[in-house]
C-alpha cells in the first residue's frame, strides 16, 4: 500500500501536526505500507526530522508572497502558497513518484474541500486529519481526535455523504510507548514529587516554559523535581539551562522523540491544550493547561468541565503569579487521583492502530471474536448510536447512557440466554459486535460492523465467526435473524451464509438456519 501525507510545521503552525502524522506513518509502515511526505519549507519545518525517521520527504518551496494571504479563518497563510498552487505542486509531486497512492492524507488547517476535491483523482482514497470543524471537507475518512462538546454533530453538513468520521480521543494518534506504559503506570496517588513542563513547539512556547519554571522556583520546594522540555530554541531557553545548572532538582531537555518516559515519572504536568493532552490522559497524568491558540480553547474548556484537566486560560493571560498559585494549590493537595483515573478511562493510547485499521482493512484481514467485557460499554453505546445503525434498527430513537448501562450490565450477567461477542483484528482493534439472544426455539441474531469499517467485505465474516463461537458453546441449534427492507448489506450477509428466508411481515424478512454439528 502506498500512502502520501501532506503536512507542515513552522514556528507559527507548531510541531503537533507533523508529530501526529509521523505517528500514523510509523503505524502504517509497521503494516507494510510505503509512506512518503510532502512538506513546504517554512522556517521550523521539521523536514530533516521526518527524513531522519526514514521517510522520504518532497520539499515544496515557500512562495515569496505567502505572508500576505488571509482567509476568514486566518489559516491561508499557513499553506505557504495559494491553495491552487499547493494542489498543483502536490499533484506534480505525486506524478513524479510514478505510482498512484492508495491514500492521500492531509493534515493542514489551510486546506479545505477545494484542495481535497482537486487532489481526489490523484489517489484512490483520502483521509483528512482535523481539529476545527470550521470548513467544508471532501474525503473518504475524517479523523478528529479531540474531545469537545457535541462532538458527533460538529461535522454535520460539512462532509460528503460517503465520508466516515473517526471522532474522539479514542482515535488519538499517539506514539506506541504510551499504550505500552499505560497499564504499568497506574493512577497517581500521594504527594507530588515530580512536575513536567512542556508547551509544544509553537509561538510563545519557550516563553511560557520560562514562566512556569520561575513559578515553580518561587515555591521553594527543593524536594520536588521538575523537567522542562523545549521543542526548539526560543526566548528564555538559555536562561532556563543556566537555572538548571544552579538547581539540582531542575532539568531542561531539548527536543525528545517521545515524552512518554518523563510523563510516566511525573505526578503533574503544565503545558498546552494540544495533542499532548491525549498523551497525558493515556498515562493518567493530571495537568494544568494553557490554550496556546484559538483552536485549543474548545478542547481546554471541555477537559476542564469534565475534570480531566485544569484550564488556566489563554496564553496571553498567563503570568508567573497565576502559574505559581495554581502550582501551590496542587502541590498542597497532592496528586489528583480522581483526575488520573478519569484520564486512564478515557484514552488507551491505541488510536494509531484504529486509524491504521480503518485505512488497511479488507476482506482478507485476519479477524477473531471474544466475549464482551465491562470495558466495552462505552464503545458499544457509540456503535449503537451510529446514525446508520439507528436507521437500520427497528427502533430509530437514540439510546441514552443510563438505558445502555442497565441493558449492558444485564446482558453481561446473563450467560444462559445471551452471548455477546466483540469482533476484532488480530492485534485487538474492535470492528463490530454479534449478539445472540435465546428465544423459544432459536437464538436471535443481532450484529453490526462499526462505521469506519463498513464496506470492506467483513460483515459476513463477523457473523460467521460469531456463529462458530456460539456453536462451540452450545452445540447444534437454530438461529434466526430479522432484517429491515432497506438494510441491503444484511440481506446479502444472511444469504451468503446459507440462511433461508422463511417469512416477510410488513417488509421485515425473517432468515433462519441450523448451525453446528
N, C-alpha and C positions, 0 to 999 in steps of 0.2 A: 504494500500500500504506500502511495506517495502522498505526502502532506506538505503544504506550503503555508507558512504563518506570516502574516503582515502585522507587524507591531513596532512600536517606537518607544524609546526612552529619551529623556532630556532633563536638563536642570529644571524645566517647568513641568514636564509630564511626570517626572519621578521615575523610579525603577520598578514599581509594582506590576505594571502591565507586562514588561519583559520577563520578570521573575515568574509570574504565574504561567505565561505562555511557555517558558522554558521547562517548567514542571510538567506541563501537558506533553511537550515534545519528548521529554525523558520517558514518560509513561508509554507513549506511542512507540518510541524506539525499543523499549523493552518487549513490545508485542511484535517486533519485526518490521515496523514501518520505517520508511526513509523520510526524514523530516528536514526541511530547509527553511530559512528565514529570509524575509525581505524587510530591510530596515533603512530608515533615512538617517543621514549623517548630521543629526542635531548635536550641538555641544552636550556632552554627557550621554552619548547614545548607547553605550554598553555593547557595541558590535563586537569588539575584541573579546569581551567576557563570554558572549554566546559562542563565538568561534572556539574559545578555549575549552568549551564543553564538547567539542567535536561536531558541531552543527555548521553546515555551510551557510554563509550569510551573503546575500546580494545587497550591496550598499547603494542607496539612491542618493544622488547629490541634492543638497539643500538649495532651494530656489533663492536667489538674491532678494526676492520680493516677499518672502514668506512672512515677515514680521508685520506686514500691513493687512493681512487677511483677517476678517472677523465674520462671525455669523451671529444669529440671535442667541445662541448658547455660549459663544465665546471660545469654541474649540477649533475653529477652522485653521487658525494659525499653527495648531499642533501638528498638522499634516506636513508642513514644510514646503508645500506647493499647493496648487489648486487641486480639488478632488479629481477633476478631469485629467490633469496631468499625472496625478498619482495613479489613477486607474490605468492610464496608458502605460506608464512605467512598470507597473505591476504585471500587466498582461505581457509586455515585451520580455520581462524577466522570466516569466513562466514559459513563454515560447522558446527562449534561449536554452532552457533546461531540457527541451526535447521530448517531454512527456507530459500528458495532461494529468494533473494531480487528482487523486480521489477526493481530497478535501482541501479547500482553501479556508484558512482560519483568519479572521480579522479581529484584533483586539485594539480598538482605536476609537476614542470619542469623536475624532474629527471626520469619521467616515460614516455615511448613512446609506439609506436604501438606494440612492442614485449610484453610489460606488458599488454597493453589493450587486445591484442589477447589471451594471456594466461588466462586472467580472464573472457573472454567473456562467457564461458559456466557456470560461477558462478552466472550470473544474467540474467534477461530477456532482459534488455536494459542497455545501458551505456551512461553516459554523461562525457565529458572531459571539464574542465574549463582551459583556456589557455590565454596567453598574447603574445606569442612569434612567433608562426607560423614557428618554426625552425626545425621541425622534422615530422615524419610520425605519423598518428593517426589512431586508429581503434575503432570507436564508432558510436553510433546512433545519437547523438546530440553533437555539439561542441559549447561552449559559449566563445566568446572573446568580452569583454565589452569595448574594447579600441577604441580610435579614432586615426587612423594613416592613412597616405596616401595610396591610392589603397586598402582600407580595403577589398573590396569584391573580390579581386583577390589574396590576400596574402596566402590563403589556397589551391589554385589551385594545383592539383597533390599530395596533402598531406592527403586527406580524402577519405575514401571509398565512392563509388557511393551512397550508401544508407544513408549516413550521412547528416543531416540537420544542417547547421551552424546558430547560433544566433549571429549576429555581431553588434558591436557598442554600445555606452553608453546608448542607449535606453533600453538595457537589463542589465545595471549595477546592481549588487546585493547590494542594499543599505538598511539600517535599515528603517522600515516604517516611522519613525519620520521625515525623510527628505521629503517624499511626503506630509505628513500632514502639515509640516511647510511651504512648498514651496509657496502656494498661499497666506499665511499670511505675509510672509517676504517682498516680492516685491524687485524691483531693488534698489541698493544702490545709494544714492544721497547726495550731500553736503560734509561737511568736514569729514575727517577720525577721528573717536573718539575712535575706539577700534580695536586692532590687535590681531589675533590668530596665535600662532606659534605651529606647530605640524609636526614632521618629521617621524612619524611612530615608529616602534619598531625594525628596523633592525640595522645593524652595523653602527656606526657613528651618529645615530640619536640624542643621548643626547648631543654629542659634537657640532653638528650644532645648536641645540636649544640654547646652551650656547652662541655661536657666534651671533645668531640672537638677543638674549636678550641684549648682550653687544652693538650691533649695535643700537638697539632701545634706550638704555640708553644714548648713545652718542648723540642722537637727542636733549636731554634735554627737552623733551615735557612731562611735568607732567600733562598736560590737556588730554593726550591720555592714555588709559588703554591698557594693554597687558596681554593676557592669554597664558601661556606656558604649553603645555600638554606633559608629558613624559610617554611613554608606559612602561618603566622599568627603574630600576636603572642603571646608567652608568656614564661615566666620566663627571663631572660638575653638576650632578643633585643636590647634597647637596649644592654646591656653589650657584646655582640658587635659591634654597629655602632660603638661607641666604640673597640673594639680595632682594627677595620678602618681607622678614621681615623688610627691611630697606626702602622699597618704596611702598607707599600705592597704587600706580597705577599698581603694578605688582602682578600677581597671578600665582603660579605654581601648577599645578594639576597632580595627579598621573593617572594611567590608568582609563579610563571612559568607561561606557557601550555604550555611544554614544557621538559624538562630536556635534550633531545637535544643542543643545541649545546654545553652545558657538559660533558656526558658524552663527546662526541666529542673534546674537547680534553684530558680528564683521562686520567691514567695509573693512578689508583687511586681507588676510591670507599669511603666509610664511610657506612653507612646501614642502614635497616630491611630485614627479610627479607619485604617485601610485594610489591606489584605492580611496584615499581621494580626488583626483581630481574630481571625479564624484559627490561626496558628496558636494563639494564646488560649482560646477556648478549647481546642483539641487537647491541650495539656492541662486544662483546669487552672490556668494562671489568672487570678484576679488582676484587673488593670484600671489605671487612671488614664482616660482617653482625652485627646485633643483632636478636634476636626481640623485637618490641615487645608482642606479645600471644601467648596460648597457641596461637592458630590459625596463627601464623607458625613455630612451633617445628619441626613436621614438615618444612616446606619448607626451613628453615635447616639442619636435620640432613642432609637429602638432598643439598642443594647442597654442603655441607661434605664429605660422604662421597664424592661424585663429583668432588671437586676442581674445582668450578665457582665456589666462593667460600670464604672463611674465616669460620667462625662463631665469634664471640667469646663468646656466651652470651645469656641473657635480660637485659632492660634493667635489672632491679633488681640484677644482679650486676656492672654496668659502672661503672668509676670511671676517673679520669684516668690512674692508673698502668697499668691494663690497656690502655687505648687507646694510651698513649704507647709501651709495649713492642711492641705489635702494629705500630704505625706505624714505629717504629725498625727493626724486623726487616725489614719490606717495603722501606723506603727503602734499607737497606743492601744487600739482594739485588737491587734494581732491579725492573723490570717483570716480572710473571709471564706470560711468553709462552705457556706451555702452558695456563694457565687462560684466557687470552684466546682462543686457538684453540678451546678446548672450548666456550666460550660462543657464539662465532660459528657453530659447527657445530650447536648445539642449537636456537637461536631465530633466525628470519629476519625477524621484525617484521611479518609479513603475516597475523597471526591474525584481525584485524578483517575482512579480506576473506574469510577462510574462513568465519567465523561469518555474515557477511552473505550469502554464497552459500548456506549451509545454510538461511537464512531466506527467500531470494528465488528460489531455483532453481525453474524449472518447465520444462515441455516445450518452451517457446519460447526459452529462454535460448541464445544462440549458443555453440557448442562447437567445439573443434578437437582434433586429436591431434598428438603429437610423438613422436620416438624417446626411449626411456628413457635417462636419464643416470646416472652413478655416484652423484650426489646423491639419487637416488630410492630408494636401497637401504633405508633405514630406513622410509620411507613404505610401500613395497611389502610389507615384512615386517609392518607394522602392519595393513595391509589383509588380508593373507593369514591372519593370526591372529584376525581379527574372528570372534566366535562364530558368526554366521550364515554367513560364508564357510566356516568349518570344517565346519558342519553340511551344507552343500551340496556340499562336496568329497567325492571318493571316498575320501580318507584324512582322518579326523577328528582325527588327532594334531596337537598344537601344534608349529609349526616353530621350531627353535632358531635363534639368531643365527648360529652357525657354519654350520649347514646352509644357511641362506638366503644367507649371504655367498658360499659356494662356488658355489651354484646361480646366483645373480645374476651373479657375475663371469663364469661360463662362458656364460651367455645373452647378455650384452652383447658378448662377443668373437665370437660365432657369427653372422656376418651371412648365411651361406649357408642355414642351416636354421632360423633363429629371427628373428622380427620382434616386438619388444617395444615397445608403444606406451603412452603416457600420454594419457588424455583429460582436457581441462581447459577452463575457461571462457575467454572472450576475453581476460580480464585475468590469466590464468595460475594460477587456482586448480585444482589437480588433483582430479578427481572419480572416476576409475576407470582401469582398465587393460584392454588387449586384447593377447593373445599368440598368435602363430601359430607352430606348430612343424611343419616339413615332414616328412611321413612318406612311405611308399612311393608312394601315388598321390594324395595330398591334403595340404592344410595343416590341421592340427588346431587348433581354436579353444579358447582359454581366456580368459574375460573376466569382469570384476566391476565393480560400482559400489560405491564406498565407503559405509559405513554411513550417515553423515549425509545422503546424497543419494539414498538408495533411496526408491522410492515416488513419484518425481517425474516419471515418464514419460520418462526419458532412457536407459534400458537399451538399447533398440533403436537409438537414435541413436549411442551409444558404439560399439556393434558395427558399425553401418553405416559410420561414419567410419573405423573400423579396416579394414574390407573395402576401402574406396576407396583407402586408403594402401597396402594390400598389393598390390592390382592395379596401382596406379601404379608399383610397384617391380618386379613380376614378371609382369604381363600376365594373360592368361586362365588360370584354374586352378580346381581343385576345392577346396572347403573342407568340413570336417566338424566337427560338434560332438556331444558326448556329454552328456546331461542326466539327472541322477538323478530318480527318480519324484516326489519331494516338492518339487522345485525348480520350482514352477509359473510364477514370473516368467520364468525362462529358456525354458521351453517356449513361452510366449507370444511372447517376443522372436524366437526362431528361426522360428516360424510366420509372424509378421508380416513378416519379411524374406524370405519365399519359400522357406525351407528345407523339404525334404520328408523325412518320416520313412521311413527305409529299413531299420530294424532295431530290435528290442527284446529285449535279453538281460538276464534277471533284473531287469526293470523299467527298466534304463538304455536310454534311447532314443537312437538314432543319427540325426542330422539331416545332410543332405548337399545341396550346391548348387554349380553352376558360376557363377563370377563373372568379371567383366572382359569386355573386348571380344572 
